[in-house]
Amino acid sequence: MRTLAILGSTGSIGRQCLQVVEELRDRFRVVALAAGDNVEELAGQTARFQPELVALASAEKVAPLRERLGELGVTRQPEILWGREGLNAVATHPGAEMVVSAAVGVVGLEATYKAVAAGKMLALANKEVLVAAGALVMDAAARSGVDILPVDSEHNAIHQCLRAGRRREIERLTLTGSGGPFLKWSRARLARATPRQALRHPQWKMGKRITVDSATLMNKGFEVIEAHWLFGLRPEQIEVVIHPQAIIHSLIEFVDGSTLAQLARPDMRLPLQYALTYPDRVPSTNHRLNVSELGKLEFRPPDEKKFRCLSLARQALAAGGSLPCVLNAADEVAVSAFLNRRVRFSEIPEVIERVLEASTPMPLGSIEDVLSCDRQARSYAAHVVETVRKKKRKRQ
């Protein structure tokens, strides 16, 4: 039985992860959970899975959680911690063999790094970890000799395909993306896109930020950076193709010309189960793919002039050093501003580009360096957002 600690248990990926655990209860035991401030959801999870330790984002939620656990009849309550200390304690829990990193944003970065450094297997769903601190995390994994199992459907697909070949035999890999809700929109129409429209992803149900990132194609840009670190490939070996049906999750072309692809319905429970049970494959109740019913599968190159975020991500990767960290921070600030109707959809890449242009690539030698870079980039991005807003008001 594999013991698990989950960072971000009340988020979309965390909840789906626990669905997999519930279906395969004879294979897993949950020993620690870390959440934000969703007391009701965490209380329910605690009652069902009986972890030894839980963590919340803030201390003021501890008493309400204890009260709710009492109402649910949980007589043997877990240890409850909060904040940075609590998140790190969950990530390094001595009873956990595997840590699922599903916390949104850089809040989960330090804890994930500590989990890897402590020798925990890692099921990685937090994009910020490798985008902001890829070199540090991969070095820690190499020193600890631990596996990093990607949960993103695209990288999970590559990982699965690589079981038929070796990394040195890869010619190139192709990451697929649905194109998001605005695939067929004109640039003029994109300028008027609303948050509600951006959050209507045609294939996946995800959190708000990642859904907007999918609409701008920044999500694909992040995945290029992640693939570079996960699979040790040069940026020019990593391509992106738009595949609206989201059936083929990624492809590998090997040096002999053979191409392998992984196909499945768009359901995050499948890559989660693969990561959690690796190296085994076990039966599940996931909806099966019927190839005879697929019909037409479409592929097209991304329009990087209309969706500039993908190009900005490639530029940050090429520059290296602190620039991918800056990219991530600027994107998070810009997306938040869009969701709060402070900037237009078309202004998201403008904010990110201006922050990148003002930044000089610097080496990041520690997690503290990464977090400092992140704070500085967020501060400047917030300033750029205000500048863009003032410009917009003048136009009006």
C-alpha positions in Angstrom: 0.0 0.0 0.0 1.4 3.4 -1.1 1.1 6.2 1.4 0.3 9.7 0.1 0.5 13.3 1.1 -1.4 15.8 -1.1 -0.7 19.5 -1.5 -3.7 21.3 -2.7 -6.3 18.7 -1.7 -9.3 20.9 -2.0 -8.5 22.2 -5.5 -9.7 20.6 -8.8 -6.7 18.3 -9.2 -6.6 17.4 -5.5 -10.3 16.4 -5.5 -9.9 14.3 -8.6 -6.8 12.7 -7.0 -8.9 11.7 -4.0 -11.5 10.2 -6.3 -8.8 7.9 -7.7 -7.7 7.1 -4.2 -11.3 6.3 -3.2 -11.7 4.0 -6.2 -8.4 2.2 -5.4 -8.6 2.2 -1.6 -6.7 -1.1 -1.3 -3.7 0.5 -2.9 -3.4 3.8 -1.1 -3.5 5.4 2.4 -3.6 9.2 2.8 -1.4 10.3 5.7 -1.4 14.1 5.1 -3.5 16.8 3.4 -2.7 20.5 2.7 -5.4 22.9 1.6 -6.2 26.6 1.4 -9.0 27.9 3.5 -11.9 25.7 2.3 -12.8 24.3 5.7 -15.9 22.5 4.5 -14.1 20.5 1.8 -11.1 19.7 3.9 -13.3 18.6 6.8 -15.1 16.2 4.5 -11.8 14.8 3.1 -10.5 14.4 6.6 -13.6 12.5 7.7 -13.3 10.1 4.7 -9.6 9.5 4.6 -8.5 10.0 8.2 -5.0 11.6 7.6 -2.6 12.0 10.5 -1.9 15.6 9.6 -3.8 18.4 7.8 -2.7 21.9 7.0 -4.6 25.1 6.2 -3.4 28.4 4.7 -4.3 30.5 7.8 -4.4 30.0 11.6 -7.9 31.5 12.0 -9.4 28.6 10.1 -8.1 26.0 12.6 -10.9 26.4 15.1 -13.7 26.3 12.5 -12.1 23.1 11.1 -11.9 21.4 14.5 -15.6 22.4 15.1 -16.7 21.0 11.8 -14.8 17.8 12.3 -16.6 17.4 15.6 -19.9 17.9 13.8 -19.0 15.2 11.4 -18.3 12.8 14.2 -14.5 12.7 13.8 -13.4 11.6 17.3 -9.7 11.1 16.5 -8.8 14.4 15.0 -5.5 14.9 13.1 -2.7 17.3 13.9 -3.6 20.6 12.3 -1.0 23.1 11.2 -1.2 26.2 9.0 0.8 28.5 6.7 4.2 27.8 5.3 5.1 25.5 8.2 2.0 23.4 7.7 2.5 23.1 4.0 6.2 22.0 4.4 5.2 19.6 7.2 2.7 17.8 4.9 5.3 17.7 2.0 7.9 16.1 4.3 5.6 13.9 6.4 7.8 10.9 7.4 5.0 8.5 6.7 4.4 9.6 3.1 6.1 7.7 0.2 4.6 9.9 -2.5 3.7 13.6 -2.5 1.1 14.9 -5.0 1.9 18.5 -5.7 -1.4 20.1 -6.8 -1.3 23.4 -4.9 -1.9 26.3 -7.2 0.8 28.9 -7.7 4.2 29.4 -6.2 2.7 28.7 -2.8 3.5 25.1 -3.3 7.0 25.6 -4.7 9.1 25.4 -1.5 7.1 22.5 -0.1 7.4 20.5 -3.4 11.2 21.2 -3.4 11.5 20.0 0.2 9.5 16.8 -0.7 11.9 16.0 -3.5 14.9 16.8 -1.3 13.5 14.5 1.4 13.4 11.6 -1.1 9.7 11.5 -1.8 8.3 10.3 -5.1 6.5 13.2 -6.7 3.3 13.3 -8.7 3.6 16.8 -10.2 0.5 18.8 -11.2 1.8 22.2 -10.2 3.2 23.9 -13.3 4.9 26.7 -11.4 7.4 24.2 -9.8 9.3 23.5 -13.0 8.6 26.8 -14.8 10.0 28.9 -12.0 12.6 26.5 -10.5 13.2 23.7 -13.0 17.0 23.4 -12.6 16.8 23.4 -8.8 14.0 20.8 -8.6 15.5 18.5 -11.2 18.9 18.7 -9.5 17.3 17.8 -6.1 15.5 14.9 -7.7 18.8 13.6 -9.2 20.6 13.9 -5.8 17.7 12.1 -4.0 17.2 9.5 -6.7 13.5 10.0 -6.8 11.0 9.8 -9.7 9.0 12.8 -10.8 5.8 11.6 -12.4 4.0 14.3 -14.4 0.3 14.6 -14.0 -0.4 17.1 -16.8 -2.0 15.0 -19.5 0.6 16.1 -22.1 3.7 15.2 -20.1 2.0 12.2 -18.7 1.4 11.0 -22.3 5.1 11.5 -23.1 6.1 9.6 -20.0 3.9 6.7 -21.1 5.2 6.7 -24.6 8.8 6.7 -23.3 8.2 3.2 -21.8 8.6 2.1 -25.4 11.9 3.9 -26.0 14.8 5.8 -24.4 15.3 9.5 -24.0 18.4 9.6 -26.1 16.3 8.1 -29.0 13.9 11.0 -29.1 14.1 13.2 -32.2 11.3 15.5 -31.1 8.1 15.6 -29.1 4.9 17.3 -29.9 2.6 18.6 -27.2 -1.0 18.9 -28.2 -3.5 21.5 -27.0 -7.2 22.0 -27.7 -6.7 25.7 -28.5 -9.1 26.8 -25.8 -12.4 28.6 -26.3 -11.1 31.3 -28.6 -9.4 29.2 -31.3 -11.5 30.6 -34.1 -11.9 34.1 -32.8 -10.5 37.1 -34.7 -8.0 39.4 -33.0 -10.6 42.2 -32.9 -13.1 39.9 -31.2 -10.4 38.7 -28.8 -10.0 42.2 -27.5 -13.6 42.1 -26.3 -13.4 38.6 -24.7 -14.9 38.5 -21.2 -13.7 36.4 -18.2 -16.9 34.4 -18.4 -16.2 33.5 -22.0 -12.5 32.7 -21.3 -13.5 30.2 -18.5 -15.7 28.1 -20.9 -13.0 25.6 -21.8 -14.3 23.3 -24.6 -12.8 20.1 -23.2 -11.5 20.3 -19.6 -12.8 21.4 -16.2 -10.0 23.2 -14.5 -9.2 26.1 -12.1 -9.7 29.7 -13.2 -6.0 30.6 -13.8 -5.1 27.5 -15.8 -8.3 27.9 -17.9 -7.4 31.4 -18.8 -3.8 30.3 -19.5 -5.3 27.7 -21.9 -7.3 30.4 -23.7 -4.1 32.6 -24.2 -2.0 29.5 -25.0 0.4 30.4 -22.1 -0.5 27.0 -20.7 1.2 25.5 -23.8 4.2 27.8 -23.2 4.5 26.6 -19.6 4.3 23.0 -20.9 7.2 23.6 -23.3 9.3 24.8 -20.3 8.2 21.8 -18.2 9.0 19.3 -21.0 12.5 20.8 -21.4 13.2 20.0 -17.7 11.3 16.7 -17.4 12.8 15.1 -20.4 16.1 16.9 -20.9 15.3 18.1 -24.4 16.5 21.2 -26.2 13.7 23.8 -26.7 13.9 23.3 -30.5 13.0 19.6 -30.0 9.7 20.5 -28.5 6.8 21.4 -30.7 3.1 22.5 -30.1 0.2 21.5 -32.2 -3.5 22.5 -31.8 -5.7 19.4 -31.6 -9.3 20.6 -30.8 -10.7 17.1 -30.0 -8.1 16.6 -27.1 -7.9 12.8 -27.8 -4.2 12.6 -28.6 -2.5 14.0 -25.6 1.1 14.1 -27.0 3.4 12.4 -29.4 7.1 11.4 -29.6 9.0 11.0 -32.8 12.0 8.8 -32.4 15.3 9.0 -34.4 14.2 6.1 -36.7 11.1 8.0 -37.8 8.6 6.0 -35.6 6.0 8.2 -33.9 4.2 7.1 -30.7 1.1 8.8 -29.3 -1.1 8.3 -26.2 -4.8 8.6 -26.8 -7.6 8.9 -24.1 -10.7 10.8 -23.3 -10.0 14.2 -21.7 -10.3 13.1 -18.1 -7.6 14.0 -15.5 -8.3 10.9 -13.5 -6.4 8.8 -16.0 -3.0 10.6 -15.8 -3.5 10.9 -12.0 -4.0 7.1 -11.7 -1.0 6.4 -13.9 1.2 8.6 -11.7 -0.2 7.3 -8.4 0.2 3.6 -9.4 3.4 3.8 -11.4 5.1 1.6 -12.5 2.0 -0.6 -12.4 -1.1 -0.2 -14.5 -4.3 -1.2 -12.8 -8.0 -1.4 -14.0 -10.3 1.5 -13.5 -13.8 2.7 -14.2 -12.5 5.6 -16.5 -14.6 6.0 -19.6 -13.0 3.9 -22.4 -12.0 5.3 -25.7 -13.9 3.8 -28.7 -11.7 4.5 -31.7 -14.5 3.6 -34.2 -16.6 6.5 -32.8 -13.8 9.2 -32.9 -14.5 10.5 -36.4 -12.2 13.2 -37.6 -9.1 14.3 -35.6 -7.8 17.7 -36.5 -4.4 19.2 -36.2 -3.0 22.7 -37.0 -0.1 24.8 -36.0 -0.7 27.4 -33.3 -1.2 31.0 -34.4 1.5 32.7 -32.3 0.7 36.1 -33.7 -2.8 36.0 -32.3 -1.8 34.1 -29.2 1.5 35.7 -28.3 1.9 34.1 -24.9 3.3 30.9 -26.4 6.1 32.9 -28.1 6.8 34.8 -24.9 7.2 31.6 -23.0 9.7 30.3 -25.6 11.6 33.6 -25.3 11.8 33.2 -21.6 13.1 29.6 -21.8 15.7 30.7 -24.4 16.9 33.5 -22.1 17.0 31.1 -19.2 18.0 32.0 -15.6 15.3 33.9 -13.8 13.2 34.8 -16.9 10.9 31.8 -16.7 10.2 32.6 -13.1 9.5 36.2 -14.1 7.2 34.9 -16.9 5.1 32.9 -14.5 4.8 35.7 -11.9 3.8 38.3 -14.6 1.3 35.9 -16.1 -0.4 35.2 -12.7 -0.7 38.9 -12.0 -2.0 39.6 -15.6 -4.6 36.8 -15.5 -5.8 37.9 -12.1 -6.2 41.5 -13.4 -8.2 40.1 -16.4 -10.5 38.0 -14.2 -11.1 41.2 -12.1 -11.8 43.1 -15.3 -8.9 45.5 -14.8 -7.2 44.6 -18.2 -8.6 43.2 -21.4 -7.9 39.7 -22.6 -5.7 41.1 -25.4 -3.7 43.0 -22.8 -2.5 39.9 -20.9 0.5 39.3 -23.2 1.2 43.1 -23.2 1.7 43.1 -19.4 3.8 40.0 -19.5 6.0 41.3 -22.4 6.7 44.5 -20.6 7.7 42.8 -17.4 10.0 40.4 -19.3 11.6 43.4 -21.2 12.4 45.1 -18.0 14.0 42.0 -16.5 17.6 40.8 -16.8 18.2 37.0 -16.6 19.9 36.2 -13.3 21.0 32.8 -11.9 18.7 31.3 -9.3 20.8 29.3 -6.8 18.2 28.6 -4.2 14.5 28.4 -3.6 14.9 31.7 -1.6 16.3 33.3 -4.8 13.3 32.0 -6.8 10.8 33.3 -4.2 12.6 36.7 -4.2 12.5 36.9 -8.0 8.8 36.0 -7.9 8.0 38.8 -5.4 9.9 41.4 -7.4 8.3 40.3 -10.7 4.8 40.4 -9.2 5.4 43.9 -7.8 6.5 45.2 -11.2 3.7 43.4 -13.0 1.2 45.0 -10.7 2.7 48.4 -11.6 2.5 47.5 -15.3 -1.2 46.6 -14.9 -1.9 50.0 -13.5 -0.1 51.6 -16.4 -2.1 49.7 -18.9 -5.3 50.6 -17.1 -4.5 54.3 -17.2 -3.7 54.0 -20.9 -7.0 52.3 -21.4 -8.9 55.0 -19.5 -7.3 57.7 -21.7 -8.4 55.9 -24.8 -11.9 55.8 -23.5 
